[in-house]
Amino acid sequence: MRAARCAGPSRWDGPPRFVALGDSLTEGVGDPVGDGWRGWAALLADGLTGTPASFTNLAVSGSQTRDVLERQLPAALELRPDLVSAVVGVNDTLRCTFDIQAVAARLDQVYAALTEQGAVLLTACLPDPGAMLGLPGALAHPLARRQRAVNTVVHALSDRYGALHLHACEGDWITDRALWSADRLHPGERGHRQLALRFHALLAEHGLATGPAPSPEPEFPAPTTSASLWWLATAGTGWVARRCTDLLPQLLTLAADELRHRARGTSARLDLRASAAVSAALAALSVAEQPDAA
């Protein structure tokens, strides 16, 4: 867990306005309550102060950085939040249109707009989906490389904008199957509670969470094996199918390239190429900030 400097207030004047942006992770997929999802952000909102925060969850399953910038950000700015979370990027890595420079530019705009309003910004880096799904190396490595690129950008921009950043891309919580739902990509209730606890601790370090920390213990029994299999066979299959239609052709091409480089002993070139793309993306943002730049 890493924290950058906090640019917001030392504590809230009253119950804060908390707005959550992002994708299925923040929407709460994996933590069902009634006919919908709850998730880590809702759990965190209840413990920010002695009374529940005013909480709005704008996250939508499947969202990419473009969706957060174009759809969720305007709604968030209208709400003028005191605290806002922006956790997104995994879905970008699962698309054939992945472009780290575009991802960096969008996140830069989102972070800038929110912090310019004076909101305290929460961010997080996340584990790569290939490892979570247990894909073979030739398929997993390209996704891991993409997720590392996104995480590097998130780290750099979180520092630039004084975000409170949660380093959640590695650690015991990733390998503990009890914390994850049947699809292996979304936390279960225990996992969402762990995220809420970690964000709560991060805010408490800066005097911004004075209410009770979320309980690590689940409120509901874990889904049975049959229920988990049924979810995978219905909603889960649809989730995978939608992404495979878009990503799979390119992923197979990336895997073939991975195997060719491995056979030649030049796999390091792929990592260097990815690192260079990240450096170029961040450099482009720095140049764009200079008003006299040609």
C-alpha positions in Angstrom: 0.0 0.0 0.0 1.4 3.4 -1.0 0.1 6.8 -0.2 1.0 10.0 -1.9 0.6 13.4 -0.2 -3.0 14.3 0.5 -4.2 17.5 -1.1 -7.6 17.6 0.6 -8.8 18.7 4.1 -7.4 17.3 7.3 -10.9 16.2 8.3 -14.5 16.7 7.1 -16.7 19.5 8.5 -19.6 17.0 8.4 -20.6 13.8 6.7 -18.7 14.0 3.4 -20.1 13.6 -0.1 -18.5 10.5 -1.5 -18.7 9.6 -5.2 -17.3 6.4 -6.7 -16.2 6.1 -10.3 -15.1 3.0 -12.2 -16.0 -0.4 -13.5 -17.5 -3.6 -12.1 -15.0 -3.7 -9.2 -16.4 -0.5 -7.8 -19.9 -1.3 -8.8 -19.6 -4.1 -6.4 -19.8 -7.2 -8.6 -19.0 -10.2 -6.4 -20.8 -8.8 -3.3 -24.5 -9.3 -4.0 -27.1 -7.7 -1.7 -30.7 -8.1 -2.6 -31.2 -7.7 -6.4 -28.0 -5.7 -6.8 -24.4 -5.2 -5.8 -22.9 -3.5 -2.7 -19.1 -3.5 -2.9 -16.1 -2.0 -1.2 -17.1 1.7 -1.8 -20.5 1.3 -0.1 -18.8 -0.4 2.8 -16.3 2.3 3.1 -18.9 5.1 3.0 -20.5 3.8 6.2 -17.3 4.2 8.2 -16.0 7.6 7.0 -17.5 9.5 10.0 -19.8 8.7 12.9 -22.8 9.1 10.5 -23.0 7.6 7.0 -21.6 9.7 4.2 -23.7 10.9 1.3 -22.7 8.2 -1.2 -23.3 7.9 -4.9 -21.9 5.0 -6.9 -21.5 6.0 -10.6 -19.4 2.9 -11.5 -20.7 0.7 -14.3 -19.6 -2.9 -15.1 -17.5 -3.0 -18.3 -16.4 0.7 -18.1 -13.1 1.8 -19.6 -11.2 5.0 -19.0 -13.1 6.6 -21.9 -16.4 5.8 -20.2 -15.3 7.3 -16.9 -14.0 10.5 -18.6 -17.0 11.0 -20.9 -19.9 9.7 -18.8 -19.1 9.3 -15.2 -16.9 12.4 -14.7 -19.5 15.0 -15.7 -22.0 13.5 -13.3 -19.4 13.4 -10.5 -18.5 17.0 -11.0 -22.1 18.1 -10.7 -22.3 16.4 -7.3 -19.2 18.3 -6.1 -17.8 15.4 -3.9 -15.6 15.9 -0.9 -14.2 12.4 -1.6 -14.0 10.6 -4.9 -12.6 7.2 -5.9 -11.5 6.6 -9.5 -10.4 2.9 -9.9 -10.5 1.9 -13.6 -8.2 0.4 -16.3 -8.5 -3.3 -16.3 -11.2 -3.3 -19.0 -8.9 -1.2 -21.2 -6.3 -4.0 -21.1 -8.9 -6.5 -22.3 -9.7 -4.6 -25.5 -8.0 -4.8 -28.9 -8.0 -1.0 -28.9 -5.7 -0.8 -25.9 -3.5 2.3 -26.1 -1.5 3.3 -23.0 -1.0 6.9 -24.2 -4.8 7.3 -24.5 -5.4 5.7 -21.1 -2.8 8.0 -19.6 -4.4 11.1 -21.2 -7.9 10.2 -20.0 -6.8 9.4 -16.5 -4.9 12.7 -16.4 -8.1 14.6 -17.3 -10.2 12.7 -14.8 -7.7 13.2 -11.9 -7.2 16.9 -12.8 -10.9 17.8 -13.0 -11.7 16.1 -9.7 -8.8 17.5 -7.7 -9.3 21.0 -9.2 -12.7 21.0 -7.4 -10.9 20.2 -4.2 -12.0 16.6 -3.8 -9.8 14.1 -2.0 -9.0 11.5 -4.7 -8.7 7.7 -4.0 -6.9 5.5 -6.6 -5.6 2.0 -6.8 -3.4 -0.2 -8.9 -4.8 -3.7 -9.6 -3.6 -7.3 -10.3 -3.4 -8.3 -14.0 -6.4 -10.3 -15.2 -4.3 -13.0 -17.0 -2.8 -14.1 -13.7 -6.1 -14.0 -11.9 -7.7 -16.2 -14.6 -4.8 -18.6 -14.6 -4.2 -18.3 -18.3 -1.2 -20.0 -20.0 2.0 -17.9 -20.0 1.8 -17.0 -23.7 -1.7 -15.5 -23.2 -1.1 -14.2 -19.7 2.2 -12.3 -20.3 0.7 -9.8 -22.8 -2.1 -8.9 -20.4 0.3 -8.7 -17.5 2.5 -6.3 -19.5 -0.6 -4.1 -20.2 -1.7 -4.1 -16.6 1.8 -3.2 -15.5 1.7 -0.3 -17.9 -1.7 0.9 -16.5 -0.4 0.6 -12.9 2.7 2.6 -13.7 0.6 5.4 -15.1 -1.8 5.3 -12.2 1.2 5.5 -9.8 2.7 8.5 -11.6 -0.6 10.4 -11.9 -1.6 9.6 -8.3 1.6 11.2 -7.1 1.1 14.2 -9.5 -2.3 15.0 -8.2 -1.8 14.1 -4.5 -4.2 11.1 -4.5 -4.4 8.6 -1.7 -3.2 5.5 -3.5 -3.8 1.9 -2.6 -1.2 -0.5 -3.8 -3.5 -3.5 -4.5 -1.8 -5.2 -7.4 0.0 -7.8 -5.3 0.0 -9.4 -1.9 -1.7 -12.3 0.0 -5.1 -11.0 -0.8 -4.7 -11.9 -4.5 -3.8 -15.6 -3.8 -6.4 -16.1 -1.0 -9.2 -17.8 -2.9 -11.6 -17.2 0.0 -11.5 -13.5 -0.9 -12.5 -14.0 -4.6 -15.7 -14.8 -6.4 -16.3 -17.7 -8.7 -15.2 -15.8 -11.8 -11.6 -15.2 -10.3 -11.7 -11.6 -11.5 -14.0 -10.0 -8.9 -13.6 -10.1 -5.1 -16.3 -11.9 -3.1 -17.8 -10.2 -0.1 -14.6 -10.9 2.0 -12.5 -9.4 -0.8 -14.6 -6.3 -1.0 -14.4 -5.9 2.7 -10.6 -6.1 2.6 -10.5 -3.3 0.0 -12.8 -1.2 2.1 -10.7 -1.8 5.2 -7.5 -0.9 3.4 -9.0 2.3 2.0 -10.4 3.1 5.4 -6.9 2.7 7.0 -5.4 4.9 4.3 -7.9 7.7 5.0 -7.5 7.3 8.7 -3.8 7.9 8.4 -4.7 11.4 7.1 -7.5 12.0 9.6 -10.2 11.6 7.0 -11.8 8.4 8.3 -13.0 8.8 11.9 -15.9 6.3 11.9 -15.7 2.6 12.6 -13.7 0.5 10.1 -15.7 -2.0 8.1 -15.8 -5.4 9.6 -13.6 -8.0 7.8 -16.2 -10.7 8.5 -18.9 -11.4 5.9 -22.5 -10.5 6.6 -23.8 -13.2 4.3 -22.8 -16.9 3.8 -20.4 -17.5 0.9 -22.1 -18.8 -2.3 -22.3 -22.6 -2.5 -20.2 -24.4 -5.2 -23.4 -25.1 -7.1 -24.4 -21.4 -7.0 -21.0 -20.4 -8.2 -21.0 -22.8 -11.1 -24.5 -21.7 -12.0 -23.3 -18.0 -12.1 -20.4 -19.0 -14.3 -22.6 -21.0 -16.6 -25.0 -18.0 -17.0 -23.9 -14.5 -16.3 -20.2 -15.4 -16.2 -20.2 -17.1 -19.6 -21.8 -14.0 -21.1 -19.1 -11.8 -19.5 -16.3 -13.9 -20.9 -18.0 -14.2 -24.3 -18.4 -10.4 -24.7 -14.7 -9.8 -24.0 -13.4 -12.7 -26.1 -15.2 -11.5 -29.1 -13.3 -8.2 -28.9 -10.0 -9.3 -27.4 -9.4 -12.9 -28.4 -8.2 -12.4 -32.0 -5.6 -9.8 -31.0 -4.7 -11.8 -27.9 -3.9 -14.8 -30.1 -1.7 -12.5 -32.2 0.0 -11.2 -29.1 0.5 -14.8 -27.9 2.1 -15.8 -31.2 4.5 -12.8 -30.9 5.3 -13.8 -27.4 6.2 -17.3 -28.4 8.3 -16.1 -31.3 10.3 -13.8 -29.0 10.7 -16.6 -26.5 12.0 -19.0 -29.1 14.6 -16.4 -30.2 15.5 -15.4 -26.7 14.4 -11.9 -27.2 11.4 -11.7 -24.8 13.1 -8.7 -23.0 12.4 -6.6 -26.1 8.7 -6.8 -25.4 9.1 -5.5 -21.9 11.4 -2.7 -23.1 8.9 -1.8 -25.8 6.1 -1.6 -23.2 8.3 0.5 -20.8 9.1 2.9 -23.6 5.4 3.3 -24.5 4.6 4.2 -20.8 7.5 6.7 -20.7 6.3 8.3 -23.9 2.7 8.5 -22.6 3.8 10.2 -19.4 6.2 12.5 -21.3 3.4 13.5 -23.6 1.3 14.6 -20.6 4.2 16.7 -19.3 4.7 18.4 -22.7 0.9 19.1 -22.9 1.0 20.9 -19.5 3.5 23.4 -20.8 1.5 26.4 -22.2 4.3 27.4 -24.5 4.7 23.9 -26.0 4.5 24.0 -29.8 
